[in-house]
Amino acid sequence: NFTYCPATGLAVGEEHSEFAGWAFPFPGVFLAEEFISEHEESEVVGLMDQDDWKPSQSGRKKQDYGPKVNFKKQRLKAGSFIGLPSFSKKIVAQMKDYSVLDGFLPVEQCNLDYMPERGSAIDPHFDDWWLWGERLVSLNLLSKTVLSMSCDSEGSIQLFPIFSKEKGELSPFVCLAQTSACENSSKQRISCTSSPRLVPSKEVTVAIHLPRRSLVVLYGDARYRWKHAIYRKHIEHRRICVTFRELSAEFSTGGKHEELGKELLGIALSFQGRPV
């Protein structure tokens, strides 16, 4: 019942819920709006649609560009993987403009096609930790949606009430600090009462609103503590998600499988691929 605020990094209680006026820090999310232009979006989707979309789970269709993986047996090989698609070269280059993606080298790309007529969705889940690294990067195309975050932890989340002294109304757009005073982006004085509230983690959901053509990065707690999902009710029109994944430490410099990681990255970043 909370909504993520990109300007502050807070999960803010929804206006008409019992948590209105309450918030907590929600680290590990980066959102870049208008990451690509409408023209670039049209061009990229047109190139995708020249290749076949394969049926996937939960009413989705997919195109995979990546190594052949058996996650249960933890086995990995190049297989028929010959690289990420050529149109992704520019997208990956643009990621270097953001410090959160410093050193990000994608070794896998998965395009997922969502349609309301197919009941497309994906249940709450974690992406694999053995093969995929710290940052999950997704480009949201064709329509807006909501990334729903949930937590299975047995612990509790500490909420802090927030309100504006001047206006006497609730104001979620604050820079939350565990002190008696805060300021928002317009430097308006905000006071935070000193009595926090605890709620069970399992009862909390956080909605991350993804505008059309936005890029979202999940890392840290948002990657390893919170599951992510896309629900059917949040697919209103055709939506394409382009997810890029990097290698885990085990396949990176100094890792147990460093050489295999280098080989796969060399293939991926040739940008000569077709869906496998």
Secondary structure as UniProt FT lines:
FT   STRAND          2..5
FT   TURN            6..9
FT   STRAND          10..13
FT   TURN            15..16
FT   TURN            18..21
FT   STRAND          22..25
FT   STRAND          29..32
FT   TURN            33..34
FT   HELIX           38..48
FT   TURN            49..50
FT   STRAND          54..55
FT   TURN            58..59
FT   STRAND          61..65
FT   STRAND          68..70
FT   TURN            71..74
FT   STRAND          75..77
FT   TURN            79..80
FT   TURN            86..87
FT   HELIX           88..95
FT   TURN            96..97
FT   HELIX           99..101
FT   TURN            102..103
FT   STRAND          108..114
FT   HELIX           116..118
FT   STRAND          122..125
FT   STRAND          132..141
FT   STRAND          145..150
FT   STRAND          156..163
FT   TURN            165..167
FT   STRAND          181..183
FT   TURN            185..186
FT   STRAND          189..192
FT   STRAND          197..200
FT   HELIX           201..203
FT   STRAND          205..210
FT   TURN            212..213
FT   STRAND          214..218
FT   HELIX           220..224
FT   STRAND          227..230
FT   HELIX           232..234
FT   STRAND          239..247
FT   HELIX           249..251
FT   TURN            253..254
FT   TURN            256..257
FT   HELIX           258..268
FT   TURN            269..270
//
